């Protein structure tokens, strides 16, 4: 087991995977942890790595957006991007709320957090909201991942070849994406009703 040979490297890989792959990285890491491949403390340590990665990723995208705004490239984007002012005004007004829903809409976390940094929201206010969003995101991802894993565990136990197990994992990953998309749509509708508008979660 990689965790037994080099636990620091194992969790560092998980940390990076969650920063750059988001929920898919978290699901894959938890799937491996549930199997026991990361040792007895695999699940709690994966959750800690996931929480830290989530905050680190948000801080990275926020910092990138905040820094880029004042560069030549940022000025070029402001001149060329369609509806730049409308998007910026919307994020300025409702960015704190969108931070939570972006956690469950695959591909939307980076553009939303980047735009929040672009609008130069106060960092302390941003980071407090990021901590809250990550604290809500973590148990949801844990519950969803465990539900899929435990539901497919009997089938996994009957599988005798690595190829079939890989197909099972891909099927679980597809179900995870579908359920995550459904959650994001439900959250988006609730958010829209609460604001008296037809809200759409930005997707990439």
Residue pairs with C-beta under 8 A, 6 or more apart in sequence:
1 37
1 38
1 39
2 9
2 10
2 37
3 10
3 11
3 37
3 38
3 39
3 42
4 39
7 39
10 38
11 45
11 46
11 49
14 25
14 29
14 46
14 49
14 50
14 53
15 49
15 52
15 53
15 56
16 53
17 25
17 28
17 29
17 53
18 25
18 26
18 29
18 49
18 50
18 53
18 54
18 57
19 25
19 53
19 56
19 57
19 60
20 57
21 28
22 57
22 106
22 109
23 103
23 104
23 106
23 141
23 176
23 180
24 106
24 173
24 176
24 177
25 53
26 50
26 141
26 145
27 141
27 144
27 145
27 173
27 176
28 173
29 46
29 49
29 50
30 43
30 46
30 50
30 141
30 142
30 145
30 146
30 149
31 145
31 149
31 169
31 172
32 38
32 42
33 42
33 43
33 45
33 46
34 42
34 43
34 145
34 146
34 149
34 150
36 42
38 45
38 46
47 138
47 142
50 138
50 141
51 134
51 135
51 138
54 103
54 130
54 134
54 137
54 138
55 127
55 130
55 131
55 134
57 109
57 113
58 99
58 109
58 113
58 126
58 130
58 133
58 134
59 127
59 130
61 109
61 110
61 113
61 114
61 117
62 113
62 114
62 116
62 117
62 121
62 123
62 126
62 130
63 117
64 114
64 117
65 113
65 114
65 115
65 116
65 117
65 118
65 119
66 117
66 118
66 120
67 117
68 74
68 77
68 118
69 78
69 117
69 118
69 120
74 118
77 84
78 84
81 87
87 115
88 115
88 118
88 119
91 98
91 112
91 115
91 116
91 118
91 119
92 119
92 121
94 195
95 112
95 115
95 116
95 119
95 121
96 121
96 125
96 129
97 191
98 112
98 191
98 201
99 112
99 113
99 116
99 129
99 130
99 133
100 132
100 133
100 136
100 137
100 187
101 108
101 184
101 187
101 188
101 191
101 201
102 108
102 109
102 112
102 113
102 133
102 201
102 202
103 109
103 133
103 134
103 136
103 137
104 137
104 140
104 180
104 183
104 184
104 187
105 180
105 181
105 184
105 187
105 188
105 201
105 202
105 203
106 177
106 180
106 181
106 184
106 203
107 203
107 204
108 184
108 201
108 202
108 203
108 204
110 204
111 202
111 204
112 202
113 130
116 126
117 126
140 183
144 176
144 179
144 180
145 176
148 172
148 175
148 176
148 179
149 172
152 168
152 171
152 172
155 168
156 165
156 168
159 165
159 168
184 201
185 201
187 201
188 199
188 200
188 201
189 199
191 199
192 198
192 199
192 200
